């Protein structure tokens, strides 16, 4: 056979000349696929200035030199594209998501812990953003908690000083301190709000910062992360 079964590495043929070309291509593919990092996912147009070793997950309806390679991995090697078919259970790192991803046989899924044969998954992920604190008694991080998520907790760190309040709480509508209270406003102050029992949210939900000992004056930034689990549906 011309290629290996799992990674599609080229094999040296008997009495082949220029053996080093085949061997070197195999080594470069190994370098790209072992400890896999996905440069992009779902794209259909090849990038104009790829770098050797870049790996892209090709989307549906690909064009140009990616045409006909839907769902495969496009590896840029030695100035051209090589294509590899991923197998269910392959793992890697998504540069776009900043997360571990697992291939379920159809899609690359971030944070997946397990899958059924038809793609029903138990997914853990961390959603992080920098929230510029508004002015007033409260400041909302809109829809930070996804619809249908099970939330284990919230962590946060002040990255630029929050003005106008002595401290603040982190909560949700109807429970202002669910994820912390008495949190400092100076740079480096932090919160680690862990729920005693993971809570399910059945609609996208704001996380609300509530000022203590004053009112927010519209200055300051909080880096905040929600640690959640989600259940994905089986495919038809």
C-alpha positions, 0 to 999 in steps of 0.5 A: 500500500502507498500510505499507512492506515491511520495517519496516511503517512507515505511509505517507501516503495521497493527500489524507490529512488529519492527515498529521502523525499518520501521519508521527509514528507512522512516526518513532516506529516507526523510533526503536524498530526501528532499533538495536533493543533488546528489552525482553523476549523470549517473553512472552505477557502484555502488561506492565501499565505499558509505556513508549513505545518498548518493544519485546517479542518476543511468545511462542507463545500470547499473550493480551490485546491480544497475542492472535494476534500470536505471533512478532511484535514488539510496539511500544508507541507513542503509548499503544497497541501496534503489531505488526511482523513481524521478518525473518530476519537482523534484529539487536538487543540483548536487555536480559534476556540483555545480549547481541546477538541475531539473528532466525533466522526463528523465534527470537531467538538470542543471540551468533549469528554465522551460520545455515544456512537451517534454523537451525543456528547458530554461536553465541558468548556470554559467561556472567558471574556473581558467585561468592561464594567459599566456605571451604576449599581449593577453591570451585566455580562450579557448571556454569559451562561448558555442556554441548556448549560450546567454551571459548576462555577464562575471565576474572575480576576480584576485586570484594571481597577474598578472604580466607584465601589468598595467591593462587588458581588457576582451573581445572576438575576434573582441571586446577586451573590450566587458566585461571590461577594466582597470581591475587591476592586483593585488589580489582581483581586479575584473570585472563585465561586463554586456552586454546591450543586451544579445548576442548570440554566434553561435560557441564556442568562446574564451574570450580574456584578453588583456594587457594594459600598458605592456605585460603579463609575464606569471604569475597570475591567473584569476577566470572567470565566464560566465553567460549564457542562453541556449535553449534545444531541445524537445525530439522526 
